[in-house]
Amino acid sequence: MALLLRKIRKSKWYKNPGVPWLPEGDLQSDALDDLSTRDNQLSVFHVEDDESNLRRVIAAMAANCTFLCNIDFALLDQKVIGEIGIEIRGTEGDLPDDHVNTNWHHHLCELSASRRMTLAMSIPSRAKIRRIGCKKVLEFVAAAVIAGEISRERVKWETESDQVQLNVLLR
């Protein structure tokens, strides 16, 4: 069974010292922001069980950001989505890698508030929550540009230092 990736903010998905009032087993309300929907749909990306396409998905997501940063994400087994009763539909994405957009982008559809909350409550207990650090993200994006997966012009980083770091790796 495949995995589904959703970009998140890792610090919002576990109890941390900044929120001592949060009961065990509950979520910070801010975590739901990471599952914001449009037209009752949530964008996710297919990742192979062996994670062989993870680098490419992360590179595409990172190149779409306005600056170089860590990429936090949750990887959830697709069967969990089925157990919740959420429909998955392949749809065209809008990242700077057309292959990722066409082949690995999906929407979780017809999300009710209760299904969205069930999904949210499943993430801490059933997903792998991970972070790819800035240095590795930079390497992933540079490799994708070199491989022709992402055109250099489609990398959206706005800061000069991010652009310089990328250019150094592209030489």
N, C-alpha and C positions, 0 to 999 in steps of 0.2 A: 504494500500500500504506500502511496506517495505521501509526502509531507507538504504542508502548506505554511508559507512564511508570511508573517505580518510584521512590519516595522513598528517598533514600540519604543518607549523610553523605559529602560530597564529598572530605574530607581522607583518607578510607580507601581511595580508589580510585586513588591515584597515589603514586609514590615521593616521600616528603618527607624532610627532614633529620632528623626524629625517629626514623626507622627506617633508619639507614645500612646495616644488615645485610641488608636485603631485596634479593635479586638482581633485576636488570632483567628485565621481562617477567613477574614474579611478582606476586601480590597479598598484601596484609596479610591475615592470618587474620580480623581484625576486620571486613573488608569483607563476609564471609559473613553477619555478623549482619544486614546490610541486606537479605539475601535469606532471612530466616528464614521457614520454612514452618509451616503447620498442616495436618495430615492430608495431607501431601505436596503441598500447593497453595501458590501464591504469588500474592498480590493485586497487580494492576496496573490501570492506567487507559488506556483508548483515547484517543489524541489524534489529531486530524485532521492530514493531511500539511501543511496550511497553518497548523497550530497555532491555528486559530480558536477552539477550545474550551479551550485551555491555561489561560487566565486563570480560567475557571470551575472547572476541576479543581483548580488551585492554591489558589484561594479556599476551596473545600470542604475540602481537606486542611489548610490553615492554620487554619480555624475549628475544626477538630477537635483541634487541639493545646491543651495546657494553658497555653501562653503564646505571645505574638507572637515569631516568630523567622524567620530565613532559612529558605527551603525549598530544599533541594538535591535534585536528581533526575537520573535517567538517562532519556533518550529513546532507545529502541531500535526500529529498523524491525521490524515484525511478521514479515517474511520470515526474519529471523535465528532467531526462535523456531521457525518451521517447519523450518529447516535443522537445528536441534538435535533436532527430533523431539518437541517439546513441544506438547501439546494446549492450546488456548485455549478456555475456556468462559465465556460471559456469565453473571454471577451478580449478585445483589443486594448492593450495598455498604452501608456503615454510616456514611457521612459525613453532615453536616448539610444537604446539598443532594440532595433526592430524585431530581432529574433526573440528576445525576452518578451516583448509586447505581444507578439503573435502566438507564441507557443506555450508560454508559462504564466500568463496573466489570467486570473479568474476573478469572478465576483461571487461572494456568498450572497444569495438572493433571498428576497422575501423575509428579511430579518425583522421579526417582531421585537419589542422591547424585552420580552422574557427570553427569547432565544439569544438575543445579544448578551443579556446578563448571564445566561447559562454558559455561553461561549467565554465570556470574561472570567467567570469563576473556574472554568476548565484550564485556563492558561497556567496559573501558578502550579497546579497539581499534575497536569498532563502534558505540558509543552516543555521543550528545551528552550530556556531563555538564555540568549548568548549576546556577546558583544564582539565586534571586529574593531580593533583599535585603529586610530588614524593612520599610523604608518602602514599597516596591512591594507587598509582601504585605499590609500594612495597607490600602493603596489598593484592592487586589483584593477584600479581604473587605468593606470599606465599600461598594464598588460592587455586590457581590453582595447585601448586605443591602438597599441602596436599590432594587435591581432586583427584590427579592422572591424571589431565588433561595435565599437563606438567611435563616431567621428570626433576628432579633437574639438571641432566647432560646437558640438552638442554638449560638452562638459560645461555646466552652468556655474561653476565656482566664480564668485565675484571678487574675492580678495586677491590682490597682487601676489601675496606670499604663497597662496595656494596654487596659483597659476605657475609661479616660478618653480615650486617643488615638483609639479607635474612635468614641466618642461625639462627639468634636470633628468628625470627618469626616462624621458622620451628621446634623449640624445643618444 
